[in-house]
Amino acid sequence: MMTLLHPNVEKGKMMIRIAVIGSEQLIKHVLKTKKDDVELVPCIYKTPEDAPALVKEVKNNTHVLFFAGPIPYFLSQQEIQKSGLPSVYIPSDEYSIILSLYHIRYILQEETKSISIDISDQDYVYNVFDELDISKDSLFVKEYEGNYNLGSLVAFHYNLWKQGKVDFVLTSVEAVYVKLNELGVKSMHIIKPQKNISDALDRAIDQGKIRNSKKAQIVVGLVTIEDPSCSFHNAENELHHNPSMKAYQILKEFVKKINASVLQLEENQFILYATRGAIEKITNGYSELPIAAEMEKRLEVSISFGFGFGLTTKEAQENANIALYHSRNSVQGKAYVVTDKKVVIGPLDSQPQQYALRSMDEDILSISKKTGISVSNVSKIVEFLNFRNFDHFSANDLSDYLHLSKRSAERMLKKLLDHHLAQIVGEEQPYQKGRPRSIYKVNF
């Protein structure tokens, strides 16, 4: 059973709307963190498996997806990609582990001799035990990521408890804690420190600001009637007999809905001026364009749409011309988008694909094919390198930027290392007794 709550919106302010997806108890902690010009929309679930449905429900009314932990984030990957929304989750890290161990010993006053822990990255646990010089002989760690399963996590802890191998359980999943509590197992949900929550919210706000600035980007749309028989020079030039005039009237109705404008360039071609946010909304994240099918049905002619994004009107119109070219030469669909980064998206309404026009993007495709890393993740790595001015970095730096677990970042880096696209250039020591972290340099 899921609950989607809608708090009051402050009037007169441009708010960044952040959907907070998590359990009721954890969301209460998140809502304690106050941020200026931010609206937190609580999306409460009973179990993490409900998170994807909440993403689907809220995606059209929010700017950023904020997950209360890594599991709902991992489970929602497909819906996150469909939504096109930036997403952030609160990590359970070394600080979380230390606070939780302190709480068990000094607040709950439990003299634990053996413990089992589930977490998205086991290194967090081992780093803490090394730092505090605690023996790991009676430590049992269950690491999960995309392979999360509530039943298997509960069984992992319960079996160890039943066999007398552990006397306490520390879980990063509230639903696991609830189940274990019902079974009479001494357990606790890993503490989410307020600092971790605040830091994650800051990242979400930054992502929201970037998204909002992009949504204001200029978009030029070119619309062409492909029926050669359509002409203003017909003897009958009345509205109800002329496809061009009918098309103009339909487009005028359309642009009113998205606060845009339309002009007629030639007999059978029109130009639209809008914002990226408006086009994102009307196309449902570049997945459909109902107006195209509507016009073809009402006018009984073939219609082509091309939308171009740009930092200037000139750049946007150039990209719109490229998009229109793809549309007119496509047999699958009649609408394409070209972004300011020269990425072609389309055809809309027919399982749109994305591919790049620039040579650098050809390199990205080559790297993706060679390493098995997705094009999306290779592109994000390139963005990360640009962000850091191609400086050296650790797996932690990459995982923080990509909002992935450290383990996922390390797997990507290993693939780059195996294909000589990256190299280890040093180490850093984040903890006095912790494991050294490798420092990488990427060679592309």
Sequence and secondary structure as in RCSB ss.txt:
>XXXX:A:sequence
MMTLLHPNVEKGKMMIRIAVIGSEQLIKHVLKTKKDDVELVPCIYKTPEDAPALVKEVKNNTHVLFFAGPIPYFL
SQQEIQKSGLPSVYIPSDEYSIILSLYHIRYILQEETKSISIDISDQDYVYNVFDELDISKDSLFVKEYEGNYNL
GSLVAFHYNLWKQGKVDFVLTSVEAVYVKLNELGVKSMHIIKPQKNISDALDRAIDQGKIRNSKKAQIVVGLVTI
EDPSCSFHNAENELHHNPSMKAYQILKEFVKKINASVLQLEENQFILYATRGAIEKITNGYSELPIAAEMEKRLE
VSISFGFGFGLTTKEAQENANIALYHSRNSVQGKAYVVTDKKVVIGPLDSQPQQYALRSMDEDILSISKKTGISV
SNVSKIVEFLNFRNFDHFSANDLSDYLHLSKRSAERMLKKLLDHHLAQIVGEEQPYQKGRPRSIYKVNF
>XXXX:A:secstr
  EE      TTS  EEEEEEE HHHHHHHHTS  TTEEEEEEE SSGGGHHHHHHHHGGG SEEEESSHHHHHH
THHHHHHHT  EEE    HHHHHHHHHIIIIIS    S EEEEES HHHHHHHHHHTT   TTEEEEE STT  H
HHHHHHHHHHHHTTS SEEEES HHHHHHHHHTT  EEE    HHHHHHHHHHHHHHHHHHHHHHTSEEEEEEEE
  TT  TTSS   GGG HHHHHHHHHHHHHHHTT EEEEEETTEEEEEEEHHHHHHHTTTTT  HHHHHHHHHH 
S EEEEEEEESSHHHHHHHHHHHHHHHHT SS SEEEE TT EEEE TTS  EEEE SHHHHHHHHHHHHH   H
HHHHHHHHHHHHTTT  EEHHHHHHHHT  HHHHHHHHHHHHHTTSEEEEEEE  SSSS  EEEEEE  
